[in-house]
């Protein structure tokens, strides 16, 4: 598909990637055996660092046959299988490592990681606590324990472990924020984010203020300054700075926060009302207005927004609102909070069900259940409620559009098309409905029909960057390069903070062999999202075209650190090693690509 769903799955791989880096160091430092086993173990480490995992497995297995009591080969095997997501095999190697060196913090740590990967939380905790006894200052152990307690929803142990950490790493910080959201402690989540960023923000504010004193004409820095001041809670300074700013950059969202913090309700409402008119911030602004005014119509408007935007400040304000809210309003608040953590959609569904007890046809409750159950992978449950909603409210297009999405989830393309077409017929100027229908036509190779609906989506909204991108791909395939590039440029302009727009434009430049422009777009995509492994792969492909082999290998290594299952990454790695005359590594990389393809 031409949308960028592949990018969204990368986040789940971050922990294993970080663990893998730590394990590599452990193995490298502990490799001290001599003889044939040592040679194989050392070669396994080298291959593992090169992401040639199955070749590494063969070396580690050879080492275990030569010396079954050597620690490092078993640790290496466990590390590779953790990296590949194979829990049972990881446990086998980790268990052998602990049998050999029960008093090794590293062996206990990797056993804990293997159990965590296999979702054996009690055993994972036991191993991690043993590692903590052996190495009380290890942040790696602390991070593993936090993951275990988060997955197990153990609030007391999570907080106890986190509170002992004096200098949490960024992954630990993210875990703490996410856990607070999951527990419904929205204000704590916002406060944690600000605490972790405060030192950097204060330094940046000081730098910007100094620059303004030196260069009063440098008004372009006001938007950043005002945003930072609001994040630091210095709302009076933010309001004063806004009075000085005469530029054109919209600041209504930030000023809404500043006035809200200052207790100026009316000015906050005015600022957020202006922000809601700017479709880029409709979701945030309408959610804020719902919280401030208590008017449910703002929630309804929020869920009609084209773009998903997460604002922890607005989420924080909802913690108090939800305590006094009606069941339906609680359902809508948890539906919004589900954007921050999908587990909260279970609470949205529970509240919506309680509404249906008294009002079985309540539109927003039925749609909340459909949305929540779709995202919770309870597709059949979702279909029942949304179909009931469509039957009771046949004049509304929203349930028909959602039924189309549910049909796609069940791989029923024919039914999906019927529902998407019905939604478009009922609301022919809705860009989301137009895009969904165009996308389905696109995926079924009906390009001529898809073009018309993509163009209608773009005409309906300047924010339809996905329609611009997909239409550009069709135009490029038809040889209309000028039209394709113009659309890709519009997609970047429409959403300059979305890395996918740059990635696709970079790919287009690469097809034209305009390497400098392609590399610039890949670099921007990686700046926006360093975990975008696909951008790193495509950048490496370009460097290979330019015979910059060392740079290509480095970028491929970064990409495979993010996701070890990218087939193209290994194919390119094989080509890079071949250019260097490293035939063994080239063959091993090609074999790795085959393993990834076979595992699909």
ABEGO torsion letter per residue (X at the ends): XABAAAAAAAAAAAAAAAAAAAAAAAAAAABABBEAAAAAAAAAAAAAAAGBAAAAAAAAAAAAAABAABAAAAAAAAAAAAAAGBAAAAAAAAAAAAAABAABAAAAAAAAAAAAAAGBAAAAAAAAAAAAAABAABAAAAAAAAAAAAAAGBAAAAAAAAAABABBBAAAAAAAAAAAAAAGBAAAAAAAAAAAAAAAAAAAAAAAAAAAAABAABAAAAAAAAAAAAAAGBAAAAAAAAAABABABBAAAAAAAAAAAAGBAAAAAAAAAAAAABAAAAAAAAAAAAAAAGBAAAAAAAAABABBBBBAAAAAAAAAAAAABBAAAAAAAAAAAAAABAAAAAAAAAAAAAAAAABAABAAAAAAAAAAAAAAGBAAAAAAAAAAAAAABAABAAAAAAAAAAAAAAGBAAAAAAAAAAAAAABAABAAAAAAAAAAAAAAGBAAAAAAAAAAAAAABAABAAAAAAAAAAAAAAGBAAAAAAAAAAAAAABAABAAAAAAAAAAAAAAGBAAAAAAAAAAAAAABAABAAAAAAAAAAAAAAGBAAAAAAAAAAAAAABAABAAAAAAAAAAAAAAGBAAAAAAAAAAAAAAAAAX
